[in-house]
C-alpha cells in the first residue's frame, strides 16, 4: 500500500495523508556551503541527505569518543518524490518502513541519487495542481538559467535567512548579487532534483539519512567546510576515479597541507551580509591563499575575531587526540566543519587583552572578561570511510589516518601563526 496519498498542508510544513501518516515537507537547507548531495531541512534541529549505505553503517558503528565530533545520527526516513507536467517537484518525508523500500546495493556517492528504492509506481496526487505554490520548481537542464528563473514560490517563501548572502566567486554565476540563501545550497538542490526527475515523472521512494543540524545553535552561522586528508578516493574507487582524485589533491593544498577549502560563509559586520566561497575557489588556492582564506573566515569585515582562536584550536587538538587512537580508520573524502556565530563579535576581546600573549598551546588559557564564544567542530561525509572489520572491507589499514591528522596539524599550525602575527 502506498503511503503517498492526497495530502493537506498543515502548520510548519507538516502534511497528513488520508491514511493518517504524518509527513514532513522537505526544504533546501539554506546554509549548505559545500558537498554535492543536497542537504534538506527536516526541522529546526534536523537535516537529511540521500542515503548511502556505507555512510549509514559508519554512523551506526562510530566509537563513542568520536560522537562529540560528528553530527548525531537520527535514523532513516522514506522520501516521496513527485514531478508534475509543469515542472514542480515536491519532496515529502515519512517514517521509514522496511518493506516500503528495497535495500540498496553499494554505489558510489556520485551515482547514489539515481538509485531507485522502489519499483512500484505511485498514483499522481489529485492535489498536485491545488498546492502548486508549495512545490519546488524543477530543472530544465539549462545551465544558463538566471537566478530569477531558478526561484519558485516555494523557494521564495522558505529559502531565506535574516541576512543576505553574497557569492563573490566569478564561476558562481551570481556575480555579486545578494540573495537570501547560500547559492551553493540551491545549486546542489537543483542538481539533486534533476537527477531524481531524470528517472521518471512518476513518484518513487528514496531513503534519506536523518542527521543533527549542527548549525541550529547559531543565529548567524559562519561555516568553514574543509576537505581533509592527503587522499580523497576510497579503497573501492576505480583506477580512473582514483587518478582524478589524486590530480585534484596534487593541484590543490590537499597534497601539501592535507586540507583544502571546500566552502565557506562568514558574516560581515560592516555590510550585514554573508560572504560566500565555494569549492572551486578552494581548489585554486596556494598555501598562502589557504592562509588568507582562514584569515578571511575569522574576520568579520571590521576586525579579526581573535576571541575565536583559543576555542577552535582547543577543539582541533582534542580531535587530533581522538583520531590518533582510532587505529585502522580512514576517512577518505570526508570534510570538517568549523562553525561559530557571526553576531557574537560584540563580545570579542580588544587587542590589548592579548598584547603579551605568546604562542598558544593546549595548556594555555587566554584571559577574557567575557565567556568564550560558542564554536563547533564536526566531521561529516563518511561515504568512503572504513576501518578494520567494517562491512568485510578487503583492505585493512594500519595505524591512525595519518593523512587526516597531517591536515589537522597543519591547520592548527597555520591558525597559531595567524594569531601570533596579528597580536
Beta strands, then each sheet from edge to edge (+ up, - down):
strand 1: 8-9
strand 2: 14-16
strand 3: 22-25
strand 4: 27-28
strand 5: 40-43
strand 6: 46-50
strand 7: 73-83
strand 8: 88-95
strand 9: 136-137
strand 10: 165-167
strand 11: 178-179
strand 12: 204-212
strand 13: 221-228
strand 14: 259-268
strand 15: 273-277
strand 16: 330-331
strand 17: 335-341
strand 18: 375-380
strand 19: 385-386
sheet 1: 1+ 2- 3+ 8- 7+ 12- 6+ 5- 4+
sheet 2: 1+ 2- 3+ 8- 9+
sheet 3: 11+ 10- 15- 14+ 13- 17+ 18-
sheet 4: 16+ 19-
end
